[in-house]
């Protein structure tokens, strides 16, 4: 048996997977986010531990025998967060999250201090990444910076609690701006540019490699026969790729979680930082992932559900399974700023084209279409890096909506596929990494593609209608600076 633990932004999800790769059970616990100022997003690391332990306690209550047989554990985590620890490995402040936009000025400083940043990391310095956050801390909270002895990404902090060891995988580390993406190792120049050294960093491993064993007292708490091995794991999107078998070139996929992304595995680095394409190491050796990322995806649907005071499912139900025509309303999904292609942390969302006849359905459809148009921007940025997307699988909570997937197929003009358990893709991928760390099986034998349960084909009339709307939608973007 194997466990996959996905430390997301809105929840921790844990899945229990057997040797036949069947999900035997799953548990989830919600997380909350603090926003002390506009554009600031933080989370208390204690939440991650409490939520993770709660999912495992619940699995013990319902599946004690299966949990006892767990041999390997994989971790997946929200990327880019800055978890600052003191000399006793106690968090010094709340974690600054991936969607936090406070460090825009520090990004400019970082690129000036280290001109080789883009060539070495494959990325542009953006506020979401970890390194600029440390420069912000050094400037605005110097006493915290001086007390910082270790900097960990969220899932590495969870691993520290589970194992007592500070270890990170290269996929998550490549979202920090401290990693040499080609060498898959920390860059001393990058660390020096932020006043840090390797002494502040965790040890690096590949995502499918062993990292450390679960603490004995925790193995006893959950009734495990032996102390399971914990794999290196992966950032949430690389873990999602593992979960759907996207491990070779030509297997593009879309993540529709709190944030969104269009991702393509590559056997070489195909960086395009000027167009805000992200470069990450994959969770398996000698592979990378190029991605266009948007800061708000399924969170846009959650936002409009709060606005109308109804459940998301109730909003979606009247739309049916496919659009009849584009909504007369346009929506910019920049509720927390945007990454690809704008790198604009201060831009905000917009509803355009409202009239007396606008109803709830038109607004909800516009929200879904706005996210799809933003992913079209990602597609075009990837194309500029030489990566053509011919079809795409979809994972994340948004993959449950047939209407949304039909919109995506027509906006992107490619077939869109979904899976039965697409919303648990990252946790399932983490479980696969946990298995690989224990068994050393061939990666291709474990990371197979699950069965697609539905394909959404583009409709020529809708493709043309959305293609006509896209330029006008892009004209709505107006940078504030």
C-alpha positions in Angstrom: 0.0 0.0 0.0 1.1 3.6 -0.7 0.0 7.0 0.5 -0.1 10.2 -1.5 -0.4 13.5 0.5 -1.1 16.7 -1.5 -0.5 19.8 0.5 -2.6 22.3 -1.5 -3.6 25.9 -1.0 -7.2 25.2 0.0 -7.0 21.7 1.4 -4.7 18.8 2.2 -5.8 15.7 0.3 -4.5 12.2 1.2 -5.1 9.1 -0.9 -4.5 5.4 0.0 -3.5 3.4 -3.1 -3.0 -0.3 -3.4 -0.5 -2.3 -5.5 -2.9 -2.4 -8.5 -3.0 1.5 -8.4 -6.6 1.6 -7.2 -7.5 4.4 -4.8 -8.8 2.6 -1.8 -9.7 5.6 0.3 -9.2 9.4 0.4 -9.6 12.1 3.0 -9.4 15.9 2.7 -9.2 18.7 5.2 -9.7 22.4 4.4 -7.1 25.1 4.8 -7.6 28.8 5.2 -5.6 31.8 3.8 -4.9 35.1 5.5 -4.7 38.3 3.5 -3.5 41.0 5.8 -3.2 43.5 2.9 -4.4 43.6 -0.7 -2.1 41.3 -2.7 -0.7 39.6 0.4 -1.5 36.0 1.0 -0.2 33.9 3.9 -0.8 30.6 5.6 0.0 29.3 9.1 2.3 26.2 8.7 0.6 24.7 11.8 -2.5 24.3 9.6 -0.7 22.0 7.2 0.4 19.7 10.0 -3.0 19.6 11.7 -4.8 19.0 8.4 -2.4 16.2 7.3 -2.6 14.5 10.7 -6.4 14.7 10.6 -6.5 13.0 7.2 -4.3 10.2 8.4 -6.2 9.8 11.7 -9.4 9.5 9.6 -7.9 6.9 7.4 -6.8 4.9 10.4 -10.4 5.0 11.7 -11.8 3.7 8.5 -9.0 1.7 6.8 -6.7 0.6 9.6 -5.6 -2.6 8.0 -4.7 -1.0 4.7 -3.0 1.9 6.4 -0.9 -0.5 8.5 0.5 -2.0 5.3 1.8 1.3 3.8 5.3 1.0 2.6 5.9 4.2 0.7 4.6 7.8 1.0 4.8 10.5 -1.6 4.3 14.2 -0.9 3.0 16.8 -3.3 2.8 20.5 -2.4 1.8 24.0 -3.4 4.9 25.6 -4.9 6.9 28.7 -4.1 5.9 29.4 -0.5 8.5 30.8 1.8 8.5 29.0 5.2 11.2 30.6 7.4 12.5 28.6 10.4 14.7 29.6 13.3 17.5 27.5 14.8 15.0 25.1 16.5 13.1 24.7 13.2 10.2 26.7 14.5 8.4 28.9 11.9 9.2 32.6 12.5 6.2 33.9 10.7 3.3 32.7 8.5 4.4 31.3 5.1 4.2 33.8 2.2 2.3 31.9 -0.5 2.7 31.5 -4.2 0.1 34.0 -5.1 1.5 36.8 -2.9 2.4 39.9 -4.9 4.3 42.0 -2.4 7.8 41.5 -3.8 7.6 43.1 -7.2 10.2 45.7 -6.5 12.5 42.9 -5.1 12.2 41.0 -8.4 13.8 43.9 -10.2 16.6 44.1 -7.6 17.2 40.4 -7.9 17.6 40.5 -11.6 20.0 43.5 -11.3 22.1 41.7 -8.7 22.2 38.5 -10.6 22.1 39.0 -14.4 22.4 35.3 -15.1 19.1 34.5 -13.3 17.0 33.8 -16.4 19.7 31.8 -18.1 20.3 29.7 -15.0 16.8 29.1 -13.7 14.9 29.2 -16.9 12.5 31.7 -15.3 11.9 35.4 -14.9 11.9 36.8 -11.4 8.3 37.2 -10.3 6.7 37.9 -6.9 5.2 34.4 -6.7 8.6 32.7 -6.6 10.4 32.2 -3.3 13.7 34.1 -3.7 12.2 37.6 -4.0 10.1 37.0 -0.9 13.4 36.7 1.1 14.6 40.0 -0.2 11.3 41.5 0.9 11.7 39.9 4.3 15.3 41.3 4.5 14.1 44.8 3.8 10.8 44.9 5.7 11.3 42.4 8.5 15.1 42.4 9.1 14.8 40.8 12.5 13.0 37.9 11.0 15.6 37.6 8.2 18.4 37.7 10.7 16.8 34.9 12.8 16.2 32.7 9.7 18.3 29.6 9.8 16.4 27.5 7.2 14.1 28.3 4.3 11.7 25.5 3.2 8.9 25.2 0.7 5.6 24.1 2.2 5.9 20.3 1.6 9.5 20.3 2.8 8.3 21.7 6.1 5.7 18.9 6.2 8.5 16.4 5.5 10.6 17.9 8.3 7.8 17.3 10.7 7.1 13.8 9.4 10.8 12.7 9.3 13.0 15.1 11.2 15.0 15.8 8.0 15.1 18.9 5.7 14.9 17.5 2.2 13.4 18.9 -1.0 12.8 17.5 -4.5 14.2 19.2 -7.5 10.8 19.9 -9.1 9.6 22.0 -6.2 13.0 23.5 -5.7 13.0 24.8 -9.3 10.1 27.1 -8.4 12.3 28.9 -5.9 14.7 30.8 -8.3 17.6 29.3 -6.3 18.0 26.2 -8.5 20.2 25.7 -11.5 17.5 24.0 -13.7 20.0 22.3 -16.0 22.3 20.9 -13.3 19.3 20.2 -10.9 21.3 21.6 -8.0 21.2 24.8 -5.9 22.9 27.8 -7.5 25.4 29.4 -5.1 25.2 32.6 -7.1 21.4 32.7 -6.7 21.6 32.1 -3.0 24.2 34.8 -2.5 22.0 37.3 -4.4 19.5 36.9 -1.6 21.9 36.8 1.3 21.7 33.1 1.8 23.9 30.0 1.4 23.5 26.3 1.0 23.4 26.1 4.8 19.9 27.6 4.7 18.7 25.1 2.1 17.4 21.5 2.4 19.2 18.5 0.8 18.0 17.8 -2.8 16.7 14.5 -4.2 14.8 13.5 -7.3 11.1 13.2 -6.9 11.0 9.4 -7.4 14.0 8.7 -5.1 13.9 7.8 -1.4 14.3 10.8 1.0 13.8 9.7 4.6 11.6 7.4 6.7 8.6 8.3 8.8 9.3 9.0 12.4 8.8 5.9 14.5 6.2 7.6 16.9 4.1 8.7 13.9 4.3 5.2 12.3 3.0 3.9 15.7 0.3 6.5 15.8 -1.1 5.4 12.5 -0.6 1.7 13.2 1.9 1.1 10.5 3.8 -2.3 10.5 7.0 -0.7 9.4 8.3 2.9 9.0 7.4 3.9 5.5 9.9 5.5 3.1 8.9 9.0 2.0 9.8 9.8 -1.6 11.3 13.1 -2.8 7.8 13.9 -4.1 7.0 16.9 -6.3 5.4 20.3 -6.7 1.7 20.0 -7.2 1.8 20.3 -11.0 4.7 17.9 -11.6 2.9 15.5 -9.2 -0.2 15.9 -11.3 1.8 15.0 -14.3 3.0 11.8 -12.7 -0.6 11.0 -11.7 -1.8 11.1 -15.3 1.3 9.6 -16.9 2.5 12.9 -18.5 6.1 11.9 -18.3 7.2 12.3 -22.0 7.1 15.0 -24.6 3.8 15.4 -26.3 1.6 14.8 -23.2 0.3 18.3 -22.4 -2.1 18.9 -19.7 -4.2 21.6 -17.9 -4.4 22.0 -14.2 -7.7 23.6 -13.0 -7.1 24.0 -9.3 -7.1 27.1 -7.2 -4.6 28.4 -9.8 -4.3 27.1 -13.3 -1.6 26.1 -15.8 -1.0 24.6 -19.2 2.0 22.3 -18.9 4.1 20.3 -21.3 6.8 17.8 -20.3 10.1 18.1 -22.3 13.3 16.2 -22.5 15.3 19.5 -22.6 14.8 23.0 -21.3 12.8 25.1 -23.7 12.7 28.3 -21.6 10.9 31.4 -22.6 11.1 33.6 -19.6 10.5 36.8 -21.5 6.9 35.5 -22.2 6.7 34.3 -18.6 6.9 30.6 -19.4 7.9 28.7 -16.3 10.7 26.1 -16.3 10.5 23.3 -13.7 12.4 20.1 -13.3 10.1 17.2 -13.6 9.6 14.7 -10.8 11.6 12.1 -12.7 15.3 12.4 -13.8 16.3 14.1 -17.1 12.9 15.6 -17.8 11.6 19.1 -17.4 8.2 20.8 -17.5 7.5 24.1 -19.4 4.3 25.8 -18.2 2.2 28.8 -18.6 0.6 29.7 -15.3 -2.4 31.7 -14.2 -3.0 32.8 -10.6 -6.7 32.2 -10.5 -8.6 29.4 -12.1 -11.1 27.3 -10.1 -10.8 30.1 -7.4 -12.6 32.4 -9.9 -15.6 30.0 -9.8 -15.4 29.9 -6.0 -15.4 33.7 -6.0 -18.5 34.1 -8.2 -20.2 31.4 -6.1 -19.6 33.5 -3.0 -20.8 36.6 -4.8 -24.2 34.9 -5.6 -24.3 33.1 -2.3 -24.9 29.6 -3.8 -22.8 26.4 -4.3 -20.6 26.1 -7.3 -22.6 23.1 -8.5 -25.8 25.2 -8.4 -24.1 27.8 -10.5 -23.0 25.3 -13.1 -26.1 23.2 -13.4 -28.2 25.6 -15.6 -25.4 25.9 -18.1 -25.8 22.4 -19.3 -22.9 20.4 -20.9 -21.7 22.7 -23.6 -22.0 26.4 -24.6 -24.4 27.5 -27.4 -22.4 30.7 -28.0 -19.9 32.9 -26.1 -21.3 34.9 -23.2 -22.0 38.5 -24.1 -20.1 39.4 -20.9 -16.3 39.3 -20.7 -14.3 38.4 -17.6 -10.6 39.0 -16.8 -9.6 36.4 -14.2 -6.9 38.5 -12.6 -8.3 38.4 -9.1 -4.9 38.1 -7.6 -2.7 39.5 -10.4 -1.4 37.4 -13.2 1.7 35.5 -14.3 1.7 34.3 -17.9 2.1 36.3 -20.1 1.8 39.6 -18.1 3.8 39.2 -14.9 1.6 41.7 -13.3 0.9 41.3 -9.6 -1.2 44.4 -9.2 -3.7 43.9 -12.1 -7.1 42.9 -11.0 -10.2 41.2 -12.5 -12.9 42.8 -14.6 -16.4 42.1 -15.7 -17.1 43.9 -19.0 -20.3 44.2 -21.1 -22.9 44.1 -18.4 -26.4 45.3 -19.2 -29.9 45.3 -17.7 -30.5 42.0 -19.4 -27.4 40.3 -18.0 -28.3 37.3 -15.9 -26.4 35.0 -13.5 -25.8 32.4 -16.2 -24.1 35.0 -18.5 -21.8 36.0 -15.7 -20.9 32.5 -14.7 -20.2 31.5 -18.3 -18.0 34.6 -18.7 -16.0 33.6 -15.7 -15.3 30.1 -17.1 -14.5 31.6 -20.5 -12.2 34.2 -19.0 -10.1 31.4 -17.4 -10.0 29.6 -20.8 -8.9 32.7 -22.6 -6.1 33.2 -20.0 -5.0 29.6 -20.8 -5.0 30.5 -24.5 -2.5 33.2 -23.6 -0.4 30.4 -22.0 -0.8 28.2 -25.1 0.6 31.0 -27.3 3.5 31.7 -24.9 4.4 28.0 -25.1 4.2 28.1 -28.8 6.7 30.9 -28.9 9.1 28.4 -27.1 8.5 25.8 -29.8 6.0 23.8 -27.9 2.8 23.0 -29.8 -0.2 21.6 -27.9 -2.3 19.2 -30.0 -4.5 17.9 -27.2 -4.6 18.2 -23.4 -5.8 16.2 -20.4 -7.3 18.1 -17.5 -6.8 17.6 -13.8 -7.9 19.5 -10.7 -11.3 20.3 -9.2 -12.4 22.3 -12.3 -12.2 19.0 -14.3 -15.5 18.0 -12.9 -17.4 20.6 -15.0 -18.3 19.2 -18.4 -19.4 22.7 -19.5 -16.0 24.2 -18.6 -14.1 21.4 -20.5 -16.2 22.1 -23.6 -15.4 25.8 -23.3 -11.7 24.9 -23.1 -11.8 22.6 -26.1 -13.4 25.4 -28.2 -11.2 28.2 -27.0 -8.0 26.2 -27.4 -9.2 24.4 -30.5 -7.8 21.0 -29.3 -9.4 17.9 -27.9 -9.7 18.0 -24.1 -9.8 14.8 -22.1 -10.8 14.0 -18.5 -10.3 11.2 -16.1 -12.6 9.6 -13.5 -10.4 10.8 -10.6 -8.9 13.9 -12.2 -9.4 16.1 -9.1 -7.1 13.9 -7.1 -4.3 13.8 -9.7 -1.6 15.4 -7.6 -2.2 13.2 -4.5 -2.3 10.1 -6.8 0.9 11.1 -8.5 2.5 11.6 -5.1 1.5 8.0 -4.2 3.1 6.8 -7.4 6.3 8.5 -6.4 6.1 6.9 -3.0 5.9 3.5 -4.7 8.8 4.2 -7.0 11.0 5.2 -4.0 10.3 1.8 -2.4 10.2 -0.6 -5.3 12.7 1.0 -7.8 10.4 -0.2 -10.6 10.7 1.2 -14.1 9.1 4.6 -14.2 7.2 3.9 -17.4 5.7 0.8 -15.8 4.3 2.7 -12.8 3.4 6.1 -14.4 0.9 4.8 -16.9 -1.9 6.9 -18.3 -5.2 6.3 -16.6 -8.3 5.6 -18.8 -9.9 8.7 -20.2 -13.6 8.7 -19.6 -14.6 11.5 -21.9 -13.2 13.6 -24.7 -14.5 17.1 -25.6 -13.9 17.8 -29.3 -13.8 21.4 -30.7 -16.9 22.5 -32.6 -16.0 24.6 -35.6 -18.8 27.2 -35.1 -17.8 27.7 -31.5 -14.1 27.7 -32.3 -14.6 30.5 -34.8 -16.8 32.4 -32.4 -14.3 32.2 -29.6 -11.4 33.1 -31.9 -13.2 36.2 -32.9 -13.8 37.2 -29.2 -10.2 36.5 -28.1 -8.5 39.7 -29.4 -11.2 41.9 -27.8 -10.8 40.1 -24.6 -7.1 40.7 -24.7 -7.6 44.4 -25.3 -9.3 44.6 -21.9 -6.0 44.2 -20.1 -4.6 47.5 -19.0 -1.4 47.4 -16.8 -1.6 49.7 -13.8 2.1 50.5 -13.9 
